[in-house]
């Protein structure tokens, strides 16, 4: 194993240790900020290394908006599985885009993420186009395993957000 591979493997092991006790941390109500497209938000959790970028509202019921959301990470070396992985430097924080998106309700975003800054529509669209076209890395290497782990970590929020919107829609349909 070469030196770079050893360092990457040790970073992956450190990541696995950090996420063992991963928990979302609710944002205090008075610090919750309205969700809008093209916001960069830091996930409020026990491992504050994950960032969310809101795209537009994909679906809306009377009570909930479902946003398409890009996921970024401070684990840049683990996320850089290809030469063209978008990497942002914002206020001295380096973030790499992960090659997938999730759906999250505005309620989830308000309650479990903190607004950081707005991003330009052009920048967000550029990252999203990359996410749409990129092929996932092989799970035979550390970076591929990291991406799969991140997909698994975010899948619960994705499914719950979609189910919240379906439940809200069914409740409205029942009333009518």
Secondary structure as GFF3:
##gff-version 3
##sequence-region A 1 176
A	DSSP	alpha_helix	3	19	.	.	.	ID=ss1
A	DSSP	three_ten_helix	29	31	.	.	.	ID=ss2
A	DSSP	beta_strand	39	43	.	.	.	ID=ss3
A	DSSP	beta_strand	50	60	.	.	.	ID=ss4
A	DSSP	beta_strand	65	73	.	.	.	ID=ss5
A	DSSP	alpha_helix	76	79	.	.	.	ID=ss6
A	DSSP	beta_strand	87	90	.	.	.	ID=ss7
A	DSSP	beta_strand	93	105	.	.	.	ID=ss8
A	DSSP	alpha_helix	106	112	.	.	.	ID=ss9
A	DSSP	beta_strand	113	118	.	.	.	ID=ss10
A	DSSP	alpha_helix	121	133	.	.	.	ID=ss11
A	DSSP	alpha_helix	142	175	.	.	.	ID=ss12
###
